[in-house]
Amino acid sequence: MAFDLIVLGRQLARIGETVMRGQAPPTQPTIAGMVLADVFAHPGSSISEITARTGMPQSHVSETVARLREQGTVESFPDPADRRRTLVRVSAQHPENVMRAALIPVDAALAAALGEVSPDEAADIIKTLEALAARLRPGKLGPILDQLNRARDQRTQE
């Protein structure tokens, strides 16, 4: 039973990520994903600090930060205490972009993953999954979910 839950969770995560990204997620965390997770957890970090925490070569971290900056995911700025150092943080726009992608309906992808079921049966299964997701939401959010919730709250106030 525990294994079934793990498999179900991973399959649902793949479906959700595919809908949000428009493509299948990578099977392993990418360098960009690891750098971004570190920046989320440690905003205002230098490239060398990110390198030390992730264990990746500095050249890979620098290239990844440059790519994420071009995409608008992170922003870099000079360290006010030492203008030679560059600090990195998640851009203010990134949580909004993720929230917009997170609001894409997933019903069609779930129905397709269910295979040969009637539309009514698919709708019932989707409602059950929605109820389960609502009941199992974590009490304490991590930094990424916290930022996404703030972006959602700002969006609803506008």
C-alpha positions as YAML, in Angstrom:
chain: A
units: angstrom
residues:
- id: 1
  name: MET
  ca: [0.00, 0.00, 0.00]
- id: 2
  name: ALA
  ca: [2.77, 2.49, 0.86]
- id: 3
  name: PHE
  ca: [4.48, 1.79, -2.44]
- id: 4
  name: ASP
  ca: [1.19, 2.33, -4.30]
- id: 5
  name: LEU
  ca: [0.89, 5.78, -2.71]
- id: 6
  name: ILE
  ca: [4.43, 6.66, -3.77]
- id: 7
  name: VAL
  ca: [3.78, 5.55, -7.34]
- id: 8
  name: LEU
  ca: [0.46, 7.43, -7.42]
- id: 9
  name: GLY
  ca: [2.09, 10.58, -6.06]
- id: 10
  name: ARG
  ca: [4.85, 10.48, -8.63]
- id: 11
  name: GLN
  ca: [2.43, 9.84, -11.47]
- id: 12
  name: LEU
  ca: [0.21, 12.73, -10.38]
- id: 13
  name: ALA
  ca: [3.27, 14.98, -10.06]
- id: 14
  name: ARG
  ca: [4.34, 14.07, -13.61]
- id: 15
  name: ILE
  ca: [0.88, 14.85, -14.96]
- id: 16
  name: GLY
  ca: [0.76, 18.21, -13.17]
- id: 17
  name: GLU
  ca: [4.27, 19.18, -14.24]
- id: 18
  name: THR
  ca: [3.56, 18.20, -17.83]
- id: 19
  name: VAL
  ca: [0.48, 20.42, -17.88]
- id: 20
  name: MET
  ca: [2.29, 23.34, -16.24]
- id: 21
  name: ARG
  ca: [5.40, 23.10, -18.43]
- id: 22
  name: GLY
  ca: [3.76, 21.90, -21.60]
- id: 23
  name: GLN
  ca: [6.19, 18.97, -21.68]
- id: 24
  name: ALA
  ca: [7.19, 15.96, -19.65]
- id: 25
  name: PRO
  ca: [9.35, 16.76, -16.61]
- id: 26
  name: PRO
  ca: [12.95, 15.54, -16.48]
- id: 27
  name: THR
  ca: [13.51, 12.28, -14.65]
- id: 28
  name: GLN
  ca: [16.32, 13.79, -12.55]
- id: 29
  name: PRO
  ca: [16.52, 17.27, -11.07]
- id: 30
  name: THR
  ca: [18.25, 19.57, -13.51]
- id: 31
  name: ILE
  ca: [21.12, 21.86, -12.58]
- id: 32
  name: ALA
  ca: [18.72, 24.77, -13.08]
- id: 33
  name: GLY
  ca: [16.21, 23.16, -10.72]
- id: 34
  name: MET
  ca: [18.86, 22.62, -8.08]
- id: 35
  name: VAL
  ca: [20.19, 26.18, -8.37]
- id: 36
  name: LEU
  ca: [16.68, 27.63, -8.30]
- id: 37
  name: ALA
  ca: [15.75, 25.57, -5.22]
- id: 38
  name: ASP
  ca: [18.87, 26.88, -3.49]
- id: 39
  name: VAL
  ca: [18.08, 30.49, -4.43]
- id: 40
  name: PHE
  ca: [14.51, 30.06, -3.14]
- id: 41
  name: ALA
  ca: [15.84, 28.74, 0.16]
- id: 42
  name: HIS
  ca: [18.67, 31.30, 0.41]
- id: 43
  name: PRO
  ca: [17.68, 34.56, -1.34]
- id: 44
  name: GLY
  ca: [20.47, 37.10, -1.73]
- id: 45
  name: SER
  ca: [23.20, 34.46, -2.01]
- id: 46
  name: SER
  ca: [26.40, 34.92, -3.96]
- id: 47
  name: ILE
  ca: [27.41, 32.58, -6.77]
- id: 48
  name: SER
  ca: [30.15, 31.12, -4.55]
- id: 49
  name: GLU
  ca: [27.64, 30.46, -1.74]
- id: 50
  name: ILE
  ca: [25.30, 28.68, -4.16]
- id: 51
  name: THR
  ca: [28.27, 26.70, -5.48]
- id: 52
  name: ALA
  ca: [29.29, 25.64, -1.96]
- id: 53
  name: ARG
  ca: [25.77, 24.50, -1.01]
- id: 54
  name: THR
  ca: [24.98, 22.66, -4.25]
- id: 55
  name: GLY
  ca: [28.42, 21.14, -4.78]
- id: 56
  name: MET
  ca: [28.32, 22.06, -8.47]
- id: 57
  name: PRO
  ca: [31.23, 23.67, -10.31]
- id: 58
  name: GLN
  ca: [31.16, 27.47, -10.17]
- id: 59
  name: SER
  ca: [31.12, 27.71, -13.96]
- id: 60
  name: HIS
  ca: [27.90, 25.63, -14.09]
- id: 61
  name: VAL
  ca: [26.27, 27.74, -11.38]
- id: 62
  name: SER
  ca: [27.27, 30.98, -13.14]
- id: 63
  name: GLU
  ca: [25.97, 29.75, -16.50]
- id: 64
  name: THR
  ca: [22.75, 28.53, -14.91]
- id: 65
  name: VAL
  ca: [22.16, 31.81, -13.07]
- id: 66
  name: ALA
  ca: [22.74, 33.71, -16.35]
- id: 67
  name: ARG
  ca: [20.20, 31.48, -18.13]
- id: 68
  name: LEU
  ca: [17.65, 31.83, -15.31]
- id: 69
  name: ARG
  ca: [18.18, 35.60, -15.36]
- id: 70
  name: GLU
  ca: [17.54, 35.72, -19.14]
- id: 71
  name: GLN
  ca: [14.30, 33.77, -18.54]
- id: 72
  name: GLY
  ca: [13.25, 36.26, -15.85]
- id: 73
  name: THR
  ca: [13.27, 33.59, -13.16]
- id: 74
  name: VAL
  ca: [16.00, 35.17, -11.02]
- id: 75
  name: GLU
  ca: [17.58, 38.58, -10.78]
- id: 76
  name: SER
  ca: [21.13, 39.40, -9.82]
- id: 77
  name: PHE
  ca: [22.46, 42.56, -8.27]
- id: 78
  name: PRO
  ca: [25.73, 43.85, -6.84]
- id: 79
  name: ASP
  ca: [26.39, 43.15, -3.17]
- id: 80
  name: PRO
  ca: [26.01, 46.53, -1.41]
- id: 81
  name: ALA
  ca: [28.84, 45.58, 0.98]
- id: 82
  name: ASP
  ca: [31.22, 44.44, -1.79]
- id: 83
  name: ARG
  ca: [30.24, 45.60, -5.27]
- id: 84
  name: ARG
  ca: [32.54, 42.99, -6.84]
- id: 85
  name: ARG
  ca: [30.22, 40.19, -5.66]
- id: 86
  name: THR
  ca: [26.97, 39.38, -7.41]
- id: 87
  name: LEU
  ca: [23.98, 38.31, -5.34]
- id: 88
  name: VAL
  ca: [21.04, 36.32, -6.67]
- id: 89
  name: ARG
  ca: [17.37, 36.16, -5.70]
- id: 90
  name: VAL
  ca: [14.17, 34.89, -7.27]
- id: 91
  name: SER
  ca: [12.62, 37.62, -9.42]
- id: 92
  name: ALA
  ca: [9.45, 39.25, -8.20]
- id: 93
  name: GLN
  ca: [7.73, 38.09, -11.41]
- id: 94
  name: HIS
  ca: [8.64, 34.38, -11.09]
- id: 95
  name: PRO
  ca: [6.03, 33.38, -8.47]
- id: 96
  name: GLU
  ca: [3.37, 35.12, -10.58]
- id: 97
  name: ASN
  ca: [4.48, 33.19, -13.68]
- id: 98
  name: VAL
  ca: [4.39, 29.89, -11.78]
- id: 99
  name: MET
  ca: [0.99, 30.73, -10.27]
- id: 100
  name: ARG
  ca: [-0.39, 31.47, -13.74]
- id: 101
  name: ALA
  ca: [0.89, 28.07, -14.94]
- id: 102
  name: ALA
  ca: [-0.43, 26.36, -11.79]
- id: 103
  name: LEU
  ca: [-3.95, 27.59, -12.55]
- id: 104
  name: ILE
  ca: [-4.09, 25.75, -15.88]
- id: 105
  name: PRO
  ca: [-6.86, 23.15, -15.66]
- id: 106
  name: VAL
  ca: [-5.52, 19.61, -15.44]
- id: 107
  name: ASP
  ca: [-8.79, 17.73, -15.93]
- id: 108
  name: ALA
  ca: [-8.13, 16.81, -19.57]
- id: 109
  name: ALA
  ca: [-4.65, 15.47, -18.77]
- id: 110
  name: LEU
  ca: [-5.99, 13.43, -15.85]
- id: 111
  name: ALA
  ca: [-8.84, 12.06, -17.95]
- id: 112
  name: ALA
  ca: [-6.37, 11.08, -20.67]
- id: 113
  name: ALA
  ca: [-4.12, 9.38, -18.09]
- id: 114
  name: LEU
  ca: [-7.11, 7.42, -16.76]
- id: 115
  name: GLY
  ca: [-7.58, 5.79, -20.15]
- id: 116
  name: GLU
  ca: [-10.83, 4.08, -21.07]
- id: 117
  name: VAL
  ca: [-13.28, 5.56, -18.55]
- id: 118
  name: SER
  ca: [-16.54, 7.37, -19.09]
- id: 119
  name: PRO
  ca: [-16.59, 11.18, -18.73]
- id: 120
  name: ASP
  ca: [-18.75, 10.81, -15.59]
- id: 121
  name: GLU
  ca: [-16.31, 8.32, -14.03]
- id: 122
  name: ALA
  ca: [-13.37, 10.58, -14.88]
- id: 123
  name: ALA
  ca: [-15.17, 13.55, -13.29]
- id: 124
  name: ASP
  ca: [-15.82, 11.52, -10.12]
- id: 125
  name: ILE
  ca: [-12.17, 10.47, -9.87]
- id: 126
  name: ILE
  ca: [-11.00, 14.05, -10.41]
- id: 127
  name: LYS
  ca: [-13.35, 15.32, -7.67]
- id: 128
  name: THR
  ca: [-11.99, 12.66, -5.32]
- id: 129
  name: LEU
  ca: [-8.41, 13.70, -6.09]
- id: 130
  name: GLU
  ca: [-9.28, 17.37, -5.49]
- id: 131
  name: ALA
  ca: [-10.85, 16.51, -2.12]
- id: 132
  name: LEU
  ca: [-7.81, 14.41, -1.17]
- id: 133
  name: ALA
  ca: [-5.42, 17.20, -2.17]
- id: 134
  name: ALA
  ca: [-7.37, 19.70, -0.06]
- id: 135
  name: ARG
  ca: [-7.27, 17.42, 3.00]
- id: 136
  name: LEU
  ca: [-3.58, 16.56, 2.67]
- id: 137
  name: ARG
  ca: [-2.18, 20.06, 2.18]
- id: 138
  name: PRO
  ca: [0.84, 20.57, 4.44]
- id: 139
  name: GLY
  ca: [0.33, 22.66, 7.56]
- id: 140
  name: LYS
  ca: [3.67, 24.39, 7.19]
- id: 141
  name: LEU
  ca: [4.60, 25.54, 3.71]
- id: 142
  name: GLY
  ca: [8.11, 25.51, 2.31]
- id: 143
  name: PRO
  ca: [9.61, 28.66, 0.77]
- id: 144
  name: ILE
  ca: [8.40, 27.89, -2.75]
- id: 145
  name: LEU
  ca: [4.77, 27.22, -1.78]
- id: 146
  name: ASP
  ca: [4.85, 30.21, 0.54]
- id: 147
  name: GLN
  ca: [5.91, 32.52, -2.31]
- id: 148
  name: LEU
  ca: [3.33, 31.00, -4.65]
- id: 149
  name: ASN
  ca: [0.57, 31.55, -2.10]
- id: 150
  name: ARG
  ca: [1.65, 35.18, -1.67]
- id: 151
  name: ALA
  ca: [1.53, 35.64, -5.45]
- id: 152
  name: ARG
  ca: [-1.94, 34.07, -5.55]
- id: 153
  name: ASP
  ca: [-3.15, 36.30, -2.72]
- id: 154
  name: GLN
  ca: [-1.82, 39.42, -4.47]
- id: 155
  name: ARG
  ca: [-3.51, 38.33, -7.67]
- id: 156
  name: THR
  ca: [-6.90, 37.94, -5.96]
- id: 157
  name: GLN
  ca: [-6.58, 41.36, -4.30]
- id: 158
  name: GLU
  ca: [-6.11, 43.11, -7.67]
...
